[in-house]
Amino acid sequence: MSSSQLRAAFVSALLLVAVGSPSAAQANKEWNRSEDKQNVSIVYLVRHAEKADTGKDPELTDLGMERAQDLARLLKDAGITHVWSTDYKRTRATAEPVATSLRLKVESYDPSKLGEFATRLKSIPGRHLVVGHSNTTPGLVQALGGDPGPPMPDSEYDRFYIVTLGSNIATIQLRFGAPPGR
């Protein structure tokens, strides 16, 4: 299989996994059998879900808790090996349903050191979920070598990035869960 065919198959598999297609598990199994998977890591990046408006370190709202559960369902068959979060209630609460369902620990990272964290992510093979903030998630995508797209407004909670790290870096940007402010 040529590298362009492999890349096309991989992007198709990512899209199937990302949209929760019934064949997502099959696409994931096919990718796992691929000869190049050892050279590619996948980083899924989201901003924390909807937060309460009060306090310096707010909890998630009920809608935010629903979005965190949506994220866990979305990534159920994605083969996540690591879950990362900043050390805030809202980011940990967004990451926890994924970590719990996969029996993984939520690991902390410092959002003020995105370059160092990107280097660390690149050095750890696997599939990573990273939960951050509107002012750090696009920056981390860029630090990984991906395309962050437009700035993320504070009212946006449904942006979902998939960044593949390997000989070629690719970025896919999707939406997940209910539209914000429903």
ROVOPA-628586 format. One line per 2 residues: number of its first residue (from 1); their letters; for each residue x, y, z of N, C-alpha, C. Coordinates in nm, 4 decimals. Layout:
N
NUM) A) X:Y:Z:X:Y:Z:X:Y:Z  ... $
END
This chain:
182
1) MS) 0.0854:-0.1175:0.0000:0.0000:0.0000:0.0000:0.0895:0.1231:0.0000  0.0645:0.2155:-0.0916:0.1446:0.3372:-0.0984:0.1150:0.4268:0.0209 $
3) SS) 0.2038:0.5224:0.0445:0.1821:0.6114:0.1595:0.0568:0.6965:0.1396  0.0264:0.7378:0.0168:-0.0956:0.8169:-0.0037:-0.2204:0.7313:0.0162 $
5) QL) -0.2165:0.6041:-0.0248:-0.3300:0.5148:0.0000:-0.3467:0.4892:0.1490  -0.2345:0.4677:0.2186:-0.2395:0.4452:0.3621:-0.2946:0.5678:0.4333 $
7) RA) -0.2500:0.6868:0.3918:-0.2977:0.8102:0.4510:-0.4484:0.8256:0.4290  -0.4965:0.7962:0.3087:-0.6399:0.8062:0.2783:-0.7193:0.7061:0.3614 $
9) AF) -0.6685:0.5841:0.3748:-0.7373:0.4827:0.4560:-0.7402:0.5257:0.6021  -0.6311:0.5837:0.6476:-0.6234:0.6268:0.7861:-0.7209:0.7404:0.8143 $
11) VS) -0.7266:0.8379:0.7246:-0.8201:0.9494:0.7426:-0.9631:0.8972:0.7431  -0.9942:0.8034:0.6541:-1.1281:0.7435:0.6528:-1.1582:0.6746:0.7848 $
13) AL) -1.0617:0.6007:0.8367:-1.0805:0.5325:0.9650:-1.1001:0.6339:1.0772  -1.0233:0.7420:1.0760:-1.0387:0.8453:1.1786:-1.1776:0.9063:1.1747 $
15) LL) -1.2259:0.9339:1.0549:-1.3587:0.9930:1.0423:-1.4652:0.8970:1.0925  -1.4515:0.7706:1.0615:-1.5483:0.6730:1.1104:-1.5479:0.6673:1.2624 $
17) VA) -1.4293:0.6657:1.3206:-1.4196:0.6631:1.4664:-1.4769:0.7915:1.5248  -1.4423:0.9055:1.4639:-1.4832:1.0346:1.5191:-1.6341:1.0546:1.5152 $
19) VG) -1.7009:1.0048:1.4133:-1.8443:1.0260:1.4053:-1.9225:0.9128:1.4687  -1.8557:0.8141:1.5238:-1.9240:0.7089:1.5966:-2.0019:0.6147:1.5067 $
21) SP) -1.9548:0.5943:1.3849:-2.0206:0.5029:1.2928:-2.0243:0.3624:1.3514  -2.1285:0.2837:1.3188:-2.1315:0.1451:1.3650:-2.0086:0.0674:1.3200 $
23) SA) -1.9458:0.1095:1.2105:-1.8274:0.0389:1.1632:-1.6981:0.0989:1.2195  -1.7091:0.1891:1.3164:-1.5904:0.2520:1.3746:-1.4997:0.1488:1.4382 $
25) AQ) -1.5565:0.0519:1.5092:-1.4748:-0.0509:1.5732:-1.4000:-0.1316:1.4676  -1.4650:-0.1627:1.3560:-1.3993:-0.2363:1.2484:-1.2881:-0.1528:1.1861 $
27) AN) -1.3142:-0.0246:1.1622:-1.2110:0.0629:1.1059:-1.0917:0.0708:1.2001  -1.1179:0.0763:1.3302:-1.0127:0.0808:1.4305:-0.9299:-0.0482:1.4254 $
29) KE) -0.9955:-0.1639:1.4130:-0.9244:-0.2921:1.4044:-0.8382:-0.2979:1.2792  -0.8913:-0.2491:1.1674:-0.8136:-0.2495:1.0436:-0.6906:-0.1613:1.0564 $
31) WN) -0.7058:-0.0433:1.1180:-0.5898:0.0438:1.1377:-0.4883:-0.0233:1.2285  -0.5341:-0.0937:1.3326:-0.4426:-0.1615:1.4242:-0.3589:-0.2672:1.3536 $
33) RS) -0.4092:-0.3237:1.2445:-0.3330:-0.4233:1.1685:-0.2373:-0.3583:1.0691  -0.2474:-0.2292:1.0495:-0.1655:-0.1588:0.9510:-0.0182:-0.1640:0.9887 $
35) ED) 0.0665:-0.1735:0.8844:0.2106:-0.1835:0.9073:0.2723:-0.0547:0.9614  0.2100:0.0625:0.9390:0.2681:0.1901:0.9800:0.2201:0.2400:1.1156 $
37) KQ) 0.1329:0.1676:1.1840:0.0743:0.2229:1.3062:0.1784:0.2529:1.4138  0.2910:0.1806:1.4154:0.3930:0.2068:1.5175:0.4570:0.3435:1.4990 $
39) NV) 0.4493:0.3987:1.3787:0.5121:0.5273:1.3496:0.4148:0.6440:1.3628  0.2914:0.6178:1.4033:0.1900:0.7217:1.4097:0.1253:0.7225:1.5471 $
41) SI) 0.1179:0.8384:1.6077:0.0384:0.8584:1.7283:-0.0784:0.9477:1.6902  -0.1867:0.9352:1.7638:-0.3049:1.0165:1.7390:-0.3349:1.0950:1.8652 $
43) VY) -0.3583:1.2245:1.8488:-0.3932:1.3097:1.9621:-0.5313:1.3693:1.9339  -0.6255:1.3403:2.0231:-0.7601:1.3964:2.0180:-0.7605:1.5126:2.1164 $
45) LV) -0.8010:1.6306:2.0728:-0.7976:1.7482:2.1582:-0.9340:1.8145:2.1636  -0.9776:1.8480:2.2842:-1.1031:1.9199:2.3049:-1.0822:2.0242:2.4135 $
47) RH) -1.1685:2.1207:2.4100:-1.1772:2.2155:2.5200:-1.2686:2.1527:2.6248  -1.2542:2.1915:2.7512:-1.3464:2.1425:2.8538:-1.4898:2.1716:2.8136 $
49) AE) -1.5820:2.0963:2.8705:-1.7243:2.1156:2.8418:-1.7770:2.2397:2.9147  -1.9048:2.2690:2.8943:-1.9667:2.3897:2.9498:-1.9436:2.4002:3.1006 $
51) KA) -1.8999:2.5183:3.1412:-1.8675:2.5428:3.2819:-1.9716:2.6351:3.3447  -1.9826:2.6242:3.4769:-2.0672:2.7178:3.5518:-2.0025:2.8562:3.5434 $
53) DT) -2.0817:2.9591:3.5577:-2.0301:3.0955:3.5423:-1.9655:3.1526:3.6671  -1.9640:3.0780:3.7744:-1.9158:3.1347:3.9003:-1.7828:3.0760:3.9426 $
55) GK) -1.7061:3.1582:4.0104:-1.5825:3.1134:4.0727:-1.4632:3.1094:3.9798  -1.3473:3.0951:4.0434:-1.2208:3.0925:3.9717:-1.1945:2.9553:3.9087 $
57) DP) -1.2463:2.8491:3.9703:-1.2274:2.7125:3.9220:-1.3640:2.6432:3.9197  -1.4508:2.6825:3.8241:-1.5884:2.6338:3.8257:-1.6033:2.4864:3.7872 $
59) EL) -1.7122:2.4292:3.8321:-1.7525:2.2938:3.7955:-1.8172:2.2995:3.6572  -1.8532:2.1818:3.6041:-1.9305:2.1765:3.4806:-2.0784:2.1950:3.5112 $
61) TD) -2.1503:2.2500:3.4149:-2.2959:2.2586:3.4246:-2.3537:2.1202:3.3910  -2.4843:2.1051:3.4031:-2.5485:1.9796:3.3631:-2.5240:1.9525:3.2145 $
63) LG) -2.5327:2.0573:3.1323:-2.5055:2.0417:2.9900:-2.3595:2.0003:2.9672  -2.2700:2.0560:3.0464:-2.1292:2.0181:3.0380:-2.1070:1.8717:3.0742 $
65) ME) -2.1775:1.8242:3.1753:-2.1660:1.6827:3.2137:-2.2177:1.5938:3.1006  -2.3248:1.6363:3.0340:-2.3763:1.5606:2.9184:-2.2714:1.5556:2.8076 $
67) RA) -2.2055:1.6692:2.7818:-2.1039:1.6729:2.6765:-1.9867:1.5810:2.7130  -1.9476:1.5779:2.8392:-1.8385:1.4895:2.8815:-1.8766:1.3422:2.8584 $
69) QD) -2.0026:1.3086:2.8829:-2.0503:1.1723:2.8561:-2.0522:1.1455:2.7046  -2.0911:1.2457:2.6261:-2.0877:1.2316:2.4800:-1.9450:1.2015:2.4327 $
71) LA) -1.8485:1.2688:2.4920:-1.7087:1.2479:2.4564:-1.6669:1.1041:2.4884  -1.7081:1.0535:2.6037:-1.6751:0.9156:2.6411:-1.7350:0.8167:2.5414 $
73) RL) -1.8582:0.8398:2.4999:-1.9207:0.7509:2.4001:-1.8485:0.7609:2.2660  -1.8127:0.8815:2.2272:-1.7444:0.9044:2.1003:-1.6114:0.8304:2.0935 $
75) LK) -1.5371:0.8308:2.2040:-1.4019:0.7741:2.2045:-1.3951:0.6308:2.2577  -1.5085:0.5717:2.2840:-1.5151:0.4366:2.3421:-1.4309:0.3356:2.2645 $
77) DA) -1.4353:0.3384:2.1326:-1.3650:0.2415:2.0497:-1.2431:0.2994:1.9792  -1.1965:0.4147:2.0234:-1.0858:0.4820:1.9546:-0.9481:0.4311:1.9969 $
79) GI) -0.9413:0.3440:2.0955:-0.8122:0.2904:2.1380:-0.7295:0.3884:2.2189  -0.7947:0.4749:2.2937:-0.7239:0.5747:2.3756:-0.6308:0.5033:2.4738 $
81) TH) -0.5050:0.5494:2.4800:-0.4067:0.4917:2.5727:-0.3668:0.5882:2.6841  -0.3921:0.7173:2.6643:-0.3554:0.8195:2.7628:-0.4628:0.9276:2.7655 $
83) VW) -0.4953:0.9754:2.8853:-0.5902:1.0859:2.9018:-0.5184:1.1952:2.9794  -0.5184:1.3173:2.9225:-0.4482:1.4318:2.9803:-0.5474:1.5442:3.0072 $
85) ST) -0.5236:1.6176:3.1150:-0.6079:1.7305:3.1513:-0.5244:1.8334:3.2259  -0.5642:1.9596:3.2125:-0.5059:2.0600:3.3004:-0.5637:2.0368:3.4398 $
87) DY) -0.5078:2.1020:3.5386:-0.5468:2.0765:3.6772:-0.6571:2.1729:3.7223  -0.7698:2.1666:3.6530:-0.8875:2.2461:3.6879:-1.0071:2.1527:3.6963 $
89) KR) -1.1051:2.1880:3.7787:-1.2232:2.1031:3.7962:-1.2926:2.0759:3.6638  -1.3090:2.1797:3.5815:-1.3852:2.1649:3.4572:-1.3151:2.0754:3.3559 $
91) TR) -1.1819:2.0817:3.3483:-1.1113:1.9953:3.2536:-1.1062:1.8513:3.3050  -1.0801:1.8357:3.4332:-1.0784:1.6990:3.4898:-1.2157:1.6338:3.4760 $
93) AT) -1.3223:1.7100:3.5007:-1.4584:1.6550:3.4906:-1.4938:1.6195:3.3465  -1.4355:1.6879:3.2498:-1.4579:1.6545:3.1089:-1.3818:1.5276:3.0710 $
95) AE) -1.2622:1.5113:3.1229:-1.1784:1.3951:3.0900:-1.2189:1.2690:3.1657  -1.2719:1.2841:3.2851:-1.2958:1.1694:3.3741:-1.3862:1.0609:3.3163 $
97) PV) -1.4990:1.0928:3.2505:-1.5810:0.9842:3.1956:-1.5054:0.8968:3.0942  -1.4194:0.9564:3.0138:-1.3390:0.8782:2.9190:-1.2422:0.7900:2.9963 $
99) AT) -1.1697:0.8493:3.0887:-1.0715:0.7738:3.1662:-1.1379:0.6598:3.2440  -1.2493:0.6881:3.3078:-1.3187:0.5866:3.3865:-1.3652:0.4711:3.2986 $
101) SL) -1.4261:0.5034:3.1841:-1.4776:0.3974:3.0972:-1.3665:0.3106:3.0403  -1.2471:0.3649:3.0280:-1.1343:0.2900:2.9715:-1.0364:0.2417:3.0779 $
103) RL) -1.0685:0.2684:3.2043:-0.9830:0.2300:3.3176:-0.8421:0.2890:3.3051  -0.8398:0.4180:3.2716:-0.7142:0.4918:3.2607:-0.7106:0.5999:3.3669 $
105) KV) -0.5913:0.6466:3.3972:-0.5716:0.7563:3.4906:-0.5669:0.8872:3.4120  -0.6266:0.9926:3.4668:-0.6143:1.1253:3.4060:-0.4810:1.1835:3.4520 $
107) ES) -0.3947:1.2131:3.3542:-0.2636:1.2703:3.3827:-0.2708:1.4212:3.3622  -0.2005:1.4969:3.4456:-0.2032:1.6432:3.4379:-0.0918:1.6970:3.3495 $
109) YD) -0.1202:1.8114:3.2858:-0.0166:1.8847:3.2133:-0.0336:2.0322:3.2438  0.0737:2.1065:3.2234:0.0760:2.2498:3.2517:0.0430:2.3276:3.1236 $
111) PS) -0.0727:2.3964:3.1190:-0.1099:2.4670:2.9963:-0.0208:2.5870:2.9652  0.0619:2.6290:3.0603:0.1522:2.7407:3.0328:0.2813:2.6936:2.9656 $
113) KL) 0.2965:2.5620:2.9470:0.4168:2.5057:2.8848:0.3773:2.4136:2.7692  0.3032:2.4697:2.6726:0.2508:2.3886:2.5631:0.3607:2.3285:2.4757 $
115) GE) 0.4686:2.4011:2.4531:0.5789:2.3484:2.3717:0.6398:2.2244:2.4347  0.6644:2.2313:2.5653:0.7196:2.1153:2.6365:0.6219:1.9981:2.6345 $
117) FA) 0.4939:2.0280:2.6532:0.3944:1.9211:2.6531:0.3822:1.8589:2.5141  0.3872:1.9393:2.4087:0.3822:1.8859:2.2721:0.4994:1.7919:2.2471 $
119) TR) 0.6174:1.8308:2.2920:0.7351:1.7449:2.2769:0.7136:1.6137:2.3512  0.6563:1.6214:2.4692:0.6294:1.4997:2.5479:0.5283:1.4100:2.4751 $
121) LK) 0.4200:1.4690:2.4254:0.3197:1.3901:2.3532:0.3816:1.3200:2.2325  0.4680:1.3909:2.1600:0.5316:1.3333:2.0421:0.6222:1.2162:2.0779 $
123) SI) 0.6709:1.2127:2.2012:0.7640:1.1067:2.2419:0.6942:0.9847:2.3010  0.5630:0.9917:2.3222:0.4893:0.8808:2.3837:0.3955:0.8218:2.2783 $
125) PG) 0.4289:0.7040:2.2255:0.3408:0.6431:2.1257:0.2026:0.6142:2.1845  0.1018:0.6185:2.1005:-0.0321:0.5820:2.1448:-0.1367:0.6779:2.0929 $
127) RH) -0.2501:0.6707:2.1587:-0.3643:0.7553:2.1253:-0.4016:0.8341:2.2495  -0.3927:0.9633:2.2384:-0.4051:1.0525:2.3526:-0.5307:1.1385:2.3422 $
129) LV) -0.6015:1.1522:2.4531:-0.7047:1.2548:2.4656:-0.6451:1.3656:2.5500  -0.6537:1.4893:2.5009:-0.6055:1.6057:2.5750:-0.7224:1.7016:2.5934 $
131) VG) -0.7543:1.7338:2.7176:-0.8613:1.8281:2.7489:-0.7966:1.9568:2.7981  -0.8275:2.0666:2.7299:-0.7682:2.1951:2.7639:-0.8710:2.3058:2.7692 $
133) HS) -0.8328:2.4214:2.7191:-0.9115:2.5438:2.7312:-0.9211:2.6127:2.5950  -1.0136:2.7089:2.5835:-1.0304:2.7802:2.4567:-0.9044:2.8565:2.4178 $
135) NT) -0.8274:2.8994:2.5156:-0.7070:2.9783:2.4864:-0.5802:2.8925:2.4802  -0.5908:2.7593:2.4981:-0.4719:2.6743:2.4906:-0.4846:2.5611:2.3896 $
137) TP) -0.6053:2.5115:2.3655:-0.6210:2.3944:2.2781:-0.5730:2.4232:2.1348  -0.6157:2.5333:2.0706:-0.5613:2.5606:1.9369:-0.4090:2.5779:1.9385 $
139) GL) -0.3546:2.6370:2.0441:-0.2094:2.6540:2.0557:-0.1370:2.5213:2.0655  -0.1962:2.4246:2.1342:-0.1346:2.2923:2.1436:-0.1406:2.2217:2.0082 $
141) VQ) -0.2523:2.2359:1.9371:-0.2608:2.1785:1.8022:-0.1460:2.2337:1.7180  -0.1252:2.3639:1.7240:-0.0172:2.4272:1.6478:0.1200:2.3786:1.6948 $
143) AL) 0.1395:2.3658:1.8260:0.2678:2.3182:1.8797:0.2975:2.1749:1.8352  0.1924:2.0972:1.8104:0.2101:1.9602:1.7610:0.2402:1.9578:1.6108 $
145) GG) 0.2269:2.0741:1.5447:0.2520:2.0824:1.4015:0.1250:2.0781:1.3191  0.0092:2.0817:1.3859:-0.1188:2.0760:1.3166:-0.1732:2.2132:1.2835 $
147) DP) -0.2884:2.2131:1.2184:-0.3565:2.3358:1.1794:-0.4655:2.3665:1.2816  -0.4511:2.4731:1.3601:-0.5499:2.5020:1.4645:-0.6790:2.5640:1.4140 $
149) GP) -0.6818:2.6076:1.2892:-0.8015:2.6738:1.2383:-0.8181:2.8101:1.3037  -0.9410:2.8631:1.3007:-0.9647:2.9971:1.3556:-0.9551:2.9960:1.5086 $
151) PM) -0.9384:3.1141:1.5691:-0.9384:3.1218:1.7160:-1.0673:3.0616:1.7719  -1.0580:3.0062:1.8919:-1.1729:2.9440:1.9561:-1.2368:3.0446:2.0520 $
153) PD) -1.3599:3.0863:2.0231:-1.4257:3.1799:2.1150:-1.4607:3.1113:2.2474  -1.4768:3.1917:2.3508:-1.5071:3.1386:2.4833:-1.6422:3.0664:2.4880 $
155) SE) -1.7297:3.0930:2.3926:-1.8625:3.0309:2.3898:-1.8651:2.8974:2.3151  -1.7512:2.8535:2.2633:-1.7448:2.7317:2.1816:-1.6959:2.6126:2.2646 $
157) YD) -1.7772:2.5078:2.2700:-1.7433:2.3901:2.3492:-1.7412:2.2613:2.2679  -1.7731:2.2660:2.1399:-1.7907:2.1433:2.0633:-1.6820:2.1163:1.9594 $
159) RF) -1.5741:2.1940:1.9599:-1.4660:2.1705:1.8631:-1.3875:2.0466:1.9063  -1.3605:1.9609:1.8087:-1.2927:1.8336:1.8332:-1.1832:1.8183:1.7280 $
161) YI) -1.0581:1.8186:1.7725:-0.9447:1.8034:1.6819:-0.8943:1.6594:1.6859  -0.8489:1.6129:1.5709:-0.7728:1.4882:1.5633:-0.6436:1.5234:1.4917 $
163) VT) -0.5315:1.5054:1.5612:-0.4010:1.5340:1.5021:-0.3234:1.4033:1.4967  -0.2807:1.3655:1.3767:-0.1974:1.2469:1.3623:-0.0522:1.2914:1.3591 $
165) LG) 0.0299:1.2215:1.4343:0.1717:1.2530:1.4422:0.2493:1.1366:1.3820  0.3291:1.1637:1.2857:0.4100:1.0619:1.2196:0.4958:1.1304:1.1155 $
167) SN) 0.5282:1.0576:1.0096:0.6085:1.1193:0.9052:0.5336:1.2346:0.8392  0.4020:1.2264:0.8384:0.3173:1.3362:0.7915:0.2214:1.3722:0.9041 $
169) IA) 0.2074:1.5003:0.9324:0.1144:1.5457:1.0354:-0.0134:1.5905:0.9664  -0.1259:1.5408:1.0158:-0.2555:1.5770:0.9584:-0.3479:1.6225:1.0709 $
171) TI) -0.4347:1.7171:1.0392:-0.5314:1.7684:1.1358:-0.6711:1.7543:1.0776  -0.7613:1.7017:1.1584:-0.9029:1.6975:1.1240:-0.9753:1.7735:1.2343 $
173) QL) -1.0665:1.8602:1.1960:-1.1465:1.9344:1.2937:-1.2917:1.8994:1.2740  -1.3565:1.8552:1.3824:-1.4964:1.8138:1.3802:-1.5719:1.8838:1.4916 $
175) RF) -1.7003:1.8529:1.5031:-1.7854:1.8997:1.6138:-1.8408:1.7770:1.6833  -1.8663:1.7865:1.8143:-1.9250:1.6739:1.8856:-2.0269:1.7226:1.9877 $
177) GA) -2.1200:1.6337:2.0209:-2.2211:1.6674:2.1207:-2.3206:1.7696:2.0677  -2.4030:1.8157:2.1580:-2.5040:1.9154:2.1238:-2.4381:2.0491:2.0903 $
179) PP) -2.4966:2.1254:1.9981:-2.4403:2.2583:1.9712:-2.4408:2.3413:2.1008  -2.3366:2.4209:2.1233:-2.3329:2.5033:2.2449:-2.4556:2.5921:2.2564 $
181) GR) -2.5020:2.6093:2.3786:-2.6149:2.6984:2.4054:-2.7497:2.6445:2.3641  -2.7588:2.5142:2.3468:-2.8884:2.4584:2.3043:-2.9943:2.4787:2.4065 $
END
